[in-house]
Amino acid sequence: MPTQYDRFAEAVAQVGDGAVLYGEGVLAMLELASVNPSAITVATPKRVRRELPDWIELVQTNDIGRARSYMGVPCQHVADAILACRGRIMRERLIRAAKQAQEQGWIDASKLRRLTKELRK
């Protein structure tokens, strides 16, 4: 049965082994900070030679951070994803995303405090 997470899982699968949903892609899938990117952001430490669809934004980096599986989709840890969005999403929206993540159980209260402090710098 199809789910709302299928497109995110497909994006990661198309990039290949070692890929994870990244930054705005994680926030969009978990419905944090009301983001609705035109492309799903996927990161990988490997070089990707194949042509990817326009709806996948590829980030090649060795700085993915801690990987997790949310809803069965390999993802950057939600706290790392929020920090990866600095400069792309307004600070207030990222702080709101961190609060929502804590309310939904993705991060604990101490991580929320650290994230909020880091985002206010």
N, CA, C and O of each residue as an XYZ file, in Angstrom:
484
protein
N       0.835     -1.177      0.000
C       0.000      0.000      0.000
C       0.888      1.251      0.000
O       1.794      1.354      0.827
N       0.650      2.184     -0.894
C       1.459      3.408     -0.979
C       1.331      4.249      0.288
O       0.284      4.270      0.936
N       2.434      4.952      0.630
C       2.425      5.853      1.780
C       2.970      7.211      1.361
O       3.480      7.376      0.253
N       2.856      8.163      2.247
C       3.370      9.516      1.977
C       4.894      9.557      1.974
O       5.487     10.563      1.583
N       5.530      8.475      2.405
C       6.989      8.423      2.484
C       7.621      7.783      1.255
O       8.844      7.796      1.122
N       6.828      7.231      0.367
C       7.352      6.495     -0.786
C       8.261      7.340     -1.675
O       9.308      6.866     -2.117
N       7.874      8.571     -1.935
C       8.679      9.419     -2.831
C      10.053      9.699     -2.204
O      11.059      9.766     -2.911
N      10.087      9.861     -0.885
C      11.357     10.095     -0.196
C      12.240      8.843     -0.273
O      13.441      8.933     -0.529
N      11.631      7.691     -0.049
C      12.369      6.420     -0.143
C      12.881      6.209     -1.560
O      14.003      5.741     -1.753
N      12.070      6.548     -2.548
C      12.482      6.394     -3.943
C      13.669      7.302     -4.272
O      14.589      6.894     -4.981
N      13.645      8.523     -3.757
C      14.752      9.453     -4.011
C      16.060      8.894     -3.472
O      17.083      8.927     -4.156
N      16.029      8.379     -2.238
C      17.239      7.806     -1.641
C      17.695      6.585     -2.441
O      18.887      6.426     -2.699
N      16.761      5.730     -2.830
C      17.093      4.519     -3.588
C      17.716      4.867     -4.941
O      18.638      4.185     -5.388
N      17.224      5.914     -5.593
C      17.764      6.277     -6.904
C      19.209      6.775     -6.803
O      19.989      6.595     -7.738
N      19.569      7.396     -5.684
C      20.941      7.874     -5.515
C      21.871      6.696     -5.255
O      22.999      6.681     -5.749
N      21.414      5.706     -4.485
C      22.198      4.488     -4.309
C      22.669      4.231     -2.887
O      22.307      4.946     -1.953
N      23.490      3.188     -2.747
C      24.009      2.764     -1.441
C      24.707      3.907     -0.719
O      25.453      4.676     -1.325
N      24.460      4.008      0.568
C      25.090      5.031      1.388
C      24.383      6.366      1.370
O      24.765      7.271      2.112
N      23.360      6.515      0.541
C      22.631      7.782      0.442
C      21.631      7.908      1.584
O      21.107      6.914      2.087
N      21.381      9.148      1.979
C      20.391      9.447      3.010
C      19.607     10.693      2.625
O      20.107     11.571      1.922
N      18.387     10.749      3.092
C      17.614     11.979      2.981
C      18.355     13.025      3.805
O      18.872     12.709      4.876
N      18.416     14.261      3.326
C      19.314     15.253      3.918
C      18.617     16.597      4.064
O      17.797     16.974      3.227
N      18.946     17.318      5.130
C      18.498     18.694      5.304
C      17.001     18.874      5.122
O      16.196     18.278      5.838
N      16.642     19.713      4.143
C      15.239     20.011      3.885
C      14.423     18.763      3.564
O      13.226     18.715      3.846
N      15.059     17.759      2.979
C      14.351     16.518      2.680
C      13.841     15.846      3.939
O      12.721     15.336      3.967
N      14.670     15.842      4.990
C      14.258     15.258      6.273
C      13.119     16.077      6.871
O      12.119     15.523      7.329
N      13.277     17.404      6.863
C      12.232     18.265      7.430
C      10.915     18.118      6.677
O       9.845     18.113      7.286
N      10.991     18.000      5.367
C       9.771     17.836      4.567
C       9.089     16.504      4.877
O       7.874     16.456      5.065
N       9.870     15.426      4.930
C       9.272     14.116      5.177
C       8.620     14.051      6.555
O       7.547     13.469      6.714
N       9.273     14.652      7.552
C       8.740     14.611      8.917
C       7.752     15.738      9.191
O       7.246     15.879     10.304
N       7.483     16.544      8.155
C       6.532     17.653      8.226
C       6.901     18.647      9.325
O       6.063     19.027     10.142
N       8.157     19.056      9.333
C       8.675     20.037     10.278
C       8.938     21.350      9.553
O       9.404     21.347      8.413
N       8.647     22.459     10.199
C       8.945     23.808      9.693
C       8.192     24.164      8.421
O       8.571     25.114      7.735
N       7.157     23.444      8.094
C       6.320     23.761      6.924
C       7.138     23.959      5.658
O       6.865     24.876      4.883
N       8.132     23.117      5.440
C       8.910     23.206      4.211
C       8.253     22.351      3.129
O       7.704     21.284      3.402
N       8.324     22.837      1.923
C       7.785     22.112      0.785
C       8.727     22.352     -0.397
O       8.393     23.079     -1.333
N       9.912     21.728     -0.339
C      10.900     21.989     -1.395
C      10.451     21.434     -2.750
O       9.705     20.458     -2.827
N      10.923     22.081     -3.802
C      10.579     21.614     -5.147
C      11.335     20.337     -5.494
O      10.932     19.588     -6.384
N      12.435     20.097     -4.784
C      13.234     18.876     -4.994
C      13.536     18.247     -3.637
O      13.674     18.949     -2.635
N      13.637     16.940     -3.612
C      13.970     16.210     -2.392
C      15.490     16.129     -2.297
O      16.156     15.653     -3.216
N      16.029     16.600     -1.171
C      17.475     16.644     -0.988
C      17.991     15.318     -0.449
O      17.534     14.834      0.586
N      18.947     14.739     -1.165
C      19.563     13.467     -0.797
C      21.073     13.672     -0.809
O      21.621     14.276     -1.731
N      21.741     13.159      0.232
C      23.198     13.277      0.317
C      23.839     11.908      0.210
O      23.257     10.894      0.594
N      25.039     11.906     -0.315
C      25.829     10.680     -0.422
C      27.300     11.031     -0.353
O      27.712     12.088     -0.831
N      28.096     10.153      0.240
C      29.541     10.394      0.230
C      30.197      9.937     -1.081
O      31.369     10.219     -1.329
N      29.436      9.240     -1.902
C      29.981      8.683     -3.141
C      29.666      9.578     -4.337
O      28.735     10.383     -4.310
N      30.454      9.414     -5.363
C      30.180     10.101     -6.613
C      29.031      9.390     -7.320
O      29.002      8.161     -7.386
N      28.095     10.159     -7.845
C      26.951      9.595     -8.570
C      27.105      9.991    -10.027
O      27.109     11.175    -10.362
N      27.231      9.004    -10.883
C      27.467      9.264    -12.302
C      26.180      9.256    -13.122
O      26.113      9.872    -14.186
N      25.183      8.574    -12.636
C      23.951      8.478    -13.423
C      23.134      9.769    -13.350
O      23.257     10.552    -12.407
N      22.330      9.961    -14.332
C      21.436     11.109    -14.411
C      20.273     10.895    -13.445
O      19.611      9.857    -13.474
N      20.032     11.883    -12.594
C      18.931     11.801    -11.636
C      17.791     12.705    -12.094
O      18.023     13.700    -12.781
N      16.565     12.363    -11.716
C      15.431     13.225    -12.086
C      15.557     14.610    -11.457
O      16.250     14.782    -10.454
N      14.890     15.587    -12.045
C      14.944     16.966    -11.552
C      14.410     17.108    -10.136
O      14.768     18.059     -9.440
N      13.574     16.199     -9.697
C      12.963     16.321     -8.372
C      13.872     15.795     -7.262
O      13.459     15.738     -6.103
N      15.105     15.409     -7.602
C      16.094     14.999     -6.602
C      17.251     15.997     -6.640
O      17.876     16.203     -7.681
N      17.525     16.614     -5.487
C      18.669     17.516     -5.351
C      19.776     16.728     -4.663
O      19.608     16.282     -3.528
N      20.888     16.557     -5.333
C      21.992     15.752     -4.813
C      23.015     16.625     -4.101
O      23.430     17.664     -4.614
N      23.412     16.190     -2.924
C      24.488     16.825     -2.168
C      25.553     15.760     -1.963
O      25.296     14.730     -1.339
N      26.747     16.007     -2.487
C      27.840     15.059     -2.292
C      28.687     15.573     -1.138
O      29.316     16.627     -1.241
N      28.703     14.820     -0.028
C      29.420     15.243      1.171
C      29.805     14.051      2.025
O      29.115     13.032      2.041
N      30.898     14.190      2.725
C      31.295     13.199      3.720
C      30.798     13.605      5.106
O      31.018     12.887      6.081
N      30.131     14.751      5.192
C      29.660     15.300      6.454
C      28.156     15.093      6.618
O      27.406     16.046      6.827
N      27.733     13.854      6.521
C      26.309     13.543      6.667
C      25.921     13.526      8.135
O      24.771     13.808      8.474
N      26.852     13.203      9.000
C      26.543     13.118     10.427
C      25.960     11.760     10.758
O      26.208     10.774     10.065
N      25.187     11.724     11.819
C      24.584     10.464     12.261
C      23.403     10.106     11.366
O      22.507     10.924     11.159
N      23.400      8.913     10.847
C      22.289      8.466     10.006
C      21.279      7.716     10.866
O      21.639      7.024     11.818
N      20.022      7.867     10.513
C      18.917      7.196     11.185
C      17.952      6.710     10.117
O      18.028      7.100      8.951
N      17.064      5.868     10.538
C      15.964      5.460      9.662
C      14.680      5.997     10.270
O      14.290      5.606     11.370
N      14.032      6.889      9.550
C      12.734      7.405      9.957
C      11.710      6.875      8.961
O      11.859      7.061      7.754
N      10.698      6.232      9.455
C       9.628      5.673      8.622
C      10.194      4.741      7.551
O       9.639      4.619      6.459
N      11.306      4.088      7.883
C      11.926      3.144      6.968
C      12.806      3.768      5.899
O      13.292      3.072      5.007
N      13.016      5.090      5.985
C      13.820      5.802      4.991
C      15.145      6.216      5.642
O      15.129      6.857      6.693
N      16.296      5.864      5.042
C      17.581      6.303      5.590
C      17.666      7.830      5.553
O      17.482      8.448      4.505
N      17.947      8.424      6.712
C      17.946      9.882      6.836
C      19.110     10.375      7.665
O      19.661      9.651      8.493
N      19.469     11.608      7.427
C      20.355     12.329      8.321
C      19.566     12.505      9.628
O      18.350     12.689      9.583
N      20.228     12.453     10.780
C      19.549     12.667     12.054
C      18.824     14.012     12.002
O      19.362     14.982     11.470
N      17.626     14.076     12.543
C      16.804     15.276     12.431
C      17.510     16.515     12.989
O      17.366     17.600     12.426
N      18.262     16.380     14.073
C      18.982     17.539     14.616
C      20.036     18.031     13.631
O      20.188     19.236     13.435
N      20.758     17.113     13.017
C      21.758     17.480     12.009
C      21.088     18.081     10.774
O      21.630     18.998     10.156
N      19.926     17.573     10.420
C      19.190     18.094      9.264
C      18.763     19.538      9.501
O      18.846     20.374      8.601
N      18.309     19.823     10.711
C      17.909     21.197     11.045
C      19.117     22.120     10.917
O      19.013     23.197     10.330
N      20.249     21.713     11.457
C      21.452     22.543     11.360
C      21.939     22.689      9.922
O      22.476     23.733      9.554
N      21.757     21.658      9.113
C      22.178     21.712      7.702
C      21.362     22.731      6.907
O      21.782     23.165      5.835
N      20.208     23.106      7.427
C      19.328     24.044      6.716
C      19.610     25.510      7.048
O      18.976     26.406      6.491
N      20.564     25.754      7.960
C      20.909     27.151      8.271
C      21.339     27.862      7.001
O      22.096     27.323      6.193
N      20.850     29.065      6.841
C      21.171     29.842      5.657
C      20.214     29.583      4.501
O      20.190     30.348      3.537
N      19.429     28.516      4.585
C      18.461     28.196      3.531
C      17.029     28.411      4.008
O      16.129     28.704      3.220
N      16.841     28.257      5.320
C      15.523     28.436      5.939
C      15.701     29.443      7.068
O      16.717     29.432      7.764
N      14.711     30.312      7.247
C      14.795     31.332      8.284
C      15.009     30.707      9.663
O      14.453     29.655      9.979
N      15.818     31.371     10.465
C      16.167     30.897     11.799
C      14.927     30.571     12.637
O      14.886     29.533     13.298
N      13.932     31.434     12.617
C      12.726     31.224     13.419
C      12.009     29.934     13.015
O      11.483     29.218     13.867
N      11.993     29.648     11.739
C      11.351     28.415     11.264
C      12.142     27.189     11.692
O      11.559     26.148     11.996
N      13.473     27.305     11.718
C      14.291     26.179     12.174
C      14.119     25.943     13.670
O      14.091     24.798     14.120
N      14.005     27.016     14.435
C      13.749     26.864     15.872
C      12.388     26.208     16.084
O      12.241     25.337     16.942
N      11.404     26.622     15.310
C      10.075     25.993     15.376
C      10.160     24.515     14.984
O       9.504     23.674     15.597
N      10.953     24.202     13.980
C      11.136     22.800     13.569
C      11.754     21.988     14.700
O      11.351     20.851     14.944
N      12.738     22.573     15.393
C      13.373     21.877     16.522
C      12.347     21.618     17.626
O      12.322     20.531     18.205
N      11.513     22.596     17.916
C      10.469     22.423     18.944
C       9.476     21.337     18.528
O       9.072     20.512     19.347
N       9.088     21.343     17.256
C       8.177     20.307     16.756
C       8.831     18.932     16.839
O       8.175     17.950     17.186
N      10.119     18.861     16.520
C      10.834     17.587     16.576
C      10.848     17.045     18.001
O      10.705     15.841     18.211
N      11.018     17.924     18.970
C      11.007     17.497     20.369
C       9.604     17.046     20.775
O       9.454     16.029     21.452
N       8.584     17.788     20.369
C       7.196     17.430     20.684
C       6.815     16.079     20.086
O       6.042     15.327     20.678
N       7.361     15.779     18.915
C       7.031     14.527     18.236
C       7.947     13.380     18.643
O       7.790     12.258     18.161
N       8.910     13.656     19.533
C       9.772     12.600     20.043
C      10.999     12.289     19.199
O      11.670     11.288     19.448
N      11.309     13.114     18.212
C      12.489     12.867     17.369
C      13.770     13.254     18.088
O      14.820     12.660     17.847
N      13.692     14.264     18.985
C      14.834     14.678     19.790
C      14.368     14.872     21.227
O      13.176     15.049     21.478
N      15.310     14.840     22.175
C      14.933     15.046     23.575
C      15.097     16.520     23.954
O      15.575     17.327     23.156
N      14.696     16.860     25.180
C      14.700     18.251     25.629
C      16.109     18.841     25.662
O      16.289     20.014     25.333
N      17.109     18.051     26.053
C      18.473     18.587     26.099
C      18.983     18.891     24.692
O      19.679     19.886     24.493
N      18.648     18.054     23.722
C      19.040     18.307     22.318
C      18.321     19.554     21.798
O      18.901     20.328     21.036
N      17.071     19.753     22.201
C      16.336     20.956     21.803
C      17.049     22.200     22.332
O      17.207     23.173     21.595
N      17.475     22.186     23.570
C      18.181     23.336     24.141
C      19.474     23.622     23.379
O      19.770     24.773     23.058
N      20.245     22.567     23.092
C      21.505     22.742     22.349
C      21.250     23.257     20.936
O      21.958     24.138     20.448
N      20.234     22.699     20.286
C      19.899     23.135     18.928
C      19.474     24.600     18.919
O      19.938     25.380     18.087
N      18.602     24.967     19.836
C      18.112     26.342     19.908
C      19.270     27.297     20.146
O      19.346     28.352     19.515
N      20.170     26.937     21.049
C      21.347     27.775     21.326
C      22.208     27.907     20.067
O      22.646     29.007     19.731
N      22.448     26.813     19.384
C      23.262     26.835     18.167
C      22.595     27.673     17.069
O      23.275     28.410     16.354
N      21.283     27.565     16.935
C      20.575     28.301     15.886
C      20.527     29.812     16.171
O      20.422     30.613     15.242
N      20.600     30.191     17.422
C      20.544     31.617     17.794
C      21.896     32.330     17.622
O      21.960     33.554     17.731
N      22.975     31.579     17.354
C      24.302     32.193     17.164
C      24.323     33.050     15.923
O      25.351     33.645     15.600
